[in-house]
Amino acid sequence: MMDTSSARYDLADAARSALFRLAAEYNQRAAGRIIHVLQRRQASGVFGGDYDHKSLWDELCHDAQNGPHFDDDPWGGMLDALLQKEVKRLTAAEFDALWLAALPDVGDLRTASRDVGVIKEEFRAALLQRAGERNLERFEVW
C-alpha cells in the first residue's frame, strides 16, 4: 500500500516543478515579444560610429554585454513600459502563477503583496539574459 504522505509530497513537488517550468516559459515569451518590438525600432546611435547597430535591440545587447556604459539607465523608461505591457497581457491566473514562481520566502502567502514589480523583474532578467548571449561580432566596424 502506498504511503499517502509520500504521494502528497510527490504531487507537491511535481506541481512546484511544473509551476517553475511554466514561469520560465512565460518569461521567455515576454522577452521574445519585447525583442520583437526593439528589433523594429531604429538604433539611437548612442554608441557612435564604432558599431553598425541597426536597432534598439542591437544597442541593448551591446550594453548588456559590455556595459553599463551610462551613469543613468537609458533603457529604464522604455523597457519599463514594455515590461508593464507584458504584465497587463496576463490573466489573473497567469499573474498568480508567475508571482508564486518568482516570490521570495514570505511568512504568509495570504497577506503577501501581489507586487507587479516581481514579475517585471523576472521578465527583465529573461530579456537581459538573451541580450547577453547574443553574438554581436557582425556589428563591429574595425
N, C-alpha and C positions, 0 to 999 in steps of 0.2 A: 504494500500500500504506500502511496506517495505521501510524503510529509507536506501538509498544506502550507506550512511556513516557508519551506524552500520554494514551493510553486509560486507563492506570492512574491518572494524575493526575485525569482527569475522573471516574473511578469513586470515587476517594478524596474528591474534592470533593463529589460527589453524595451520598456516604454521610455525610459530615460535615454537609452541609446538612439531610439527612433526620433525622439524629440531633438537631440543634438544633430542628427543627420538632416532632419527637416530644416532646422535653423541654418545649417551650413548651406543647404541648397537655396533657401530664400536669400541668404546673404550674397551668394554668387549671382543669383538672378538680378537682385537690385544693383549690384556692381556692374553687371553686363548692360543693364538699361542706362545707367549713368555714363558708362563708357561710350555707348552709342550716341548719347547727346553730346558729349565732349568731343567725339571724333567729327562731328558735324559743325563745330564752332571753330572758326579760323583762329590760328595761333595769334597771341597778343604781341609776339616779338620781344618779350621780356628778356630773352637770353641773347639778343642781338644777332649778329651775322655769323657767329661761331657754329651755329647749328641750323639745320634746314627743317625746323619743325613746321608742320602743316596745320596742326590742330591744337586745341587746348589739352587734349588727351596726351599728345606728344610732350607738351611742356610739363604737364603734371607728372608724367612718367620720369622725365628728366629731373625734376625737382625731388621726386621721391627717391631716386637712385643716387643723386649727387648733392642733395641739399641737406638742410634747408638753405636756400640762398638769400632769403629775405628776413629782416627783423620782424616785419609784420606779415602775417599769413595772407598772401593774395588770393588763395583758393577758398578761404574760410566762408565768406558770404555766398559765393556761387555754389560751392559744394553743399553748404547747409541747406540752401533752397532745394537742390536736387535730392538730398537725403530726406528732407521733410516731405517732398512729393512722393518718394518711395514709401515712407511710413503711412501716408494718407491712403495709399493703394490697398493697404492691408485690411482684411476683415477683422472683426473683434476677436475671433478665434485665432487667426493668424498672429495678431498682435500679442495675445496672451502666450501663445506657444513660443514666439521669438523672445518675449520678455522673460519667460521662465528659463529658457535656454541660456540667456545672457546674464541672468540675475546672479549677483554675488550672494554669499551667505547672508540671510536675514533671519531675524528672530521669529517673525510671524508673517507668513505669506498673506494672511487675510488683511493685515494692516499695512503691508509694504506698498509704497507709492508706485503706481504704474507709470514709470518715467520713460517718456519718449526718447530722451537722450541716450538711454542704454541701447536701444535698438539702432538709433542713428550711428552710434559709435561702432556697433558691430558691422553695419553696412559700410561705414568709412574704412574700417580695418580691412574688409574684404576688397574694397576698391584699391586701397594703397598697397595691399599685398600684390594684386595683379599689376599695378603700376611698377612696383619694384622688381617684378620678374620679367618684364618686357625687354626684349633685345632692342637697344637704341643705336647700334653701331651705324646704321644707314643714315642717321641724321647728322653725323659729324661732318663738318666741312673743313678738311685739312688740306 
